[in-house]
Amino acid sequence: MHKILVLDDDINLRNSISTFLNNEQFSIISLGSVYEVLIFLKKNSIDLIIADIMMPELDGYDLLIILKSYSQYSLIPVILLTAKGITYDKVKGYNLGCNVYITKPFAPHELLSIVNNLVNINNPILQNNLSYNQEFSKKRLNISLPKFTNREISILNLVVKGYTNKEIANSLQLSIRNVEKYVGRLLHKTNTRNRTELVNYILNNSSNFLRANDGTRTRE
């Protein structure tokens, strides 16, 4: 049975797509954020991803950038769903590596036809995705990660979970300006340029990150 991951922060649409495809004999994984997808892929293989574009913080475009930057994920076919039918947005999606771009609203059987074509074309290539991922992790080089303060760790955890600066400020009882300063400091320490690269950096080096900061966190 082919495994399809459905990503959308709109739980109603996500459930609707998941139920329809499940009734068509597909195994469905339903997730609500790019962060959850990345965590899932670290230990599981998948045949196809159906992702909405417009989501908080990390969106469908960000997901494509991350997937295409790793050989063990780069062959996973991706269908992008969006209410935006502008040519520029479609070109952007295709340039980033999506296989099919579908504008909402769409007919369920149109989606089914596209899904069937993609999984039949790509599935033989993707069967060994999980074993490749595990072997890749074993061979990954150990790197020296920066030390973070307790506050930076707290903010970093929320950034990885997809929280906005405002949500982080409310959660940690900080001003938005202070959160922006901390995020800027995290970008500098990790030599990353934006939230997408920061999340990618931490997830890629999660085990080393935990060792580097276990019991050795600096003061704020």
Secondary structure, DSSP 8 states (H G I E B T S, - for coil): --EEEEE-S-HHHHHHHHHHHHHTT-EEEEESSHHHHHHHHTT---SEEEEES--SSS-HHHHHHHHHTSTTTTTS-EEEEES---HHHHHHHHHHT-SEEEESS--HHHHHHHHHHHHHHHHHHHTTHHHHHHHHHHH---------BHHHHHHHHHHHTT--HHHHHHHHT--HHHHHHHHHHHHHHHT-SSHHHHHHHHHHTHHHHHHHHSS--B--
